[in-house]
């Protein structure tokens, strides 16, 4: 099945990735963040705390805001905001081997 990652962030600014296969989840989230306008955000919804994703995004330092809105145990909601312009870069995908 081919998944359209362009439409993962809804008009309500929610990006629910619970049903997204791991192999495309991180690249889709990173692309969505890179494509945000400065000051814009989305709410990431996942079934676990995405620590490896946070580690990847923290490479952008002060350009990133990561705020837990709900921290489980069954659902995690995180407000991910872009605070400064960044240039997209090649990132490792921790799910690539799955």
C-alpha positions in Angstrom: 0.0 0.0 0.0 1.3 3.5 -0.9 0.6 6.1 1.7 0.3 9.8 0.9 2.5 11.5 3.4 1.6 15.0 2.0 -1.8 14.8 3.8 -0.6 13.5 7.2 -1.1 16.9 8.8 -4.8 17.7 8.8 -6.5 21.1 8.6 -6.7 20.8 12.4 -2.9 20.8 12.5 -2.9 17.2 13.9 -0.5 14.6 12.5 -1.7 11.2 13.7 1.0 8.7 12.8 -0.2 5.7 14.8 -1.1 3.8 11.7 1.9 4.9 9.6 4.5 2.2 8.9 7.7 2.9 10.8 9.8 2.9 7.7 8.1 6.1 6.4 7.0 7.6 9.7 10.2 9.6 10.6 10.9 10.9 7.1 7.2 12.1 6.9 7.4 13.9 10.3 10.7 15.5 9.5 9.5 16.6 6.1 6.3 18.1 7.7 8.5 20.0 10.2 10.9 21.3 7.6 8.0 22.5 5.5 6.5 24.5 8.3 6.6 28.3 8.2 8.5 29.9 11.0 6.2 30.1 14.0 3.9 27.4 12.7 3.4 24.0 14.4 1.6 20.7 14.2 0.4 18.3 16.9 2.0 14.9 16.6 -0.1 12.0 17.8 1.6 8.6 18.4 1.2 5.5 20.5 4.6 5.9 22.3 7.1 8.7 23.1 9.1 9.2 19.9 12.5 9.7 21.6 14.6 8.9 18.5 12.6 11.4 16.6 13.2 14.1 19.3 16.9 13.3 19.2 16.9 13.9 15.5 15.1 17.2 15.7 17.1 18.5 18.6 20.0 18.8 16.2 18.2 22.0 15.1 18.6 23.5 18.6 16.7 26.8 19.1 14.7 26.3 15.8 12.7 23.6 17.5 10.0 23.7 20.2 8.9 20.3 21.5 6.0 20.4 24.0 4.3 17.4 25.5 0.5 17.9 25.6 -0.2 14.3 26.7 2.4 11.8 27.7 0.7 8.4 27.6 0.6 5.7 28.5 -1.6 4.8 25.5 -1.4 8.1 23.5 1.3 10.7 23.2 0.5 14.2 21.9 3.3 16.6 21.2 3.2 20.2 19.8 6.2 20.5 17.4 6.9 24.0 16.3 9.5 25.6 14.0 10.9 28.8 15.7 13.5 29.7 13.1 14.4 28.9 9.5 16.4 25.8 8.8 17.8 24.1 5.7 16.6 20.6 5.2 19.3 18.0 5.5 19.7 14.3 5.1 18.7 12.5 8.3 19.2 8.9 9.4 15.9 6.9 9.6 16.0 4.8 12.8 13.2 2.7 11.4 14.9 2.0 8.0 15.8 -1.6 9.1 12.2 -2.5 10.1 
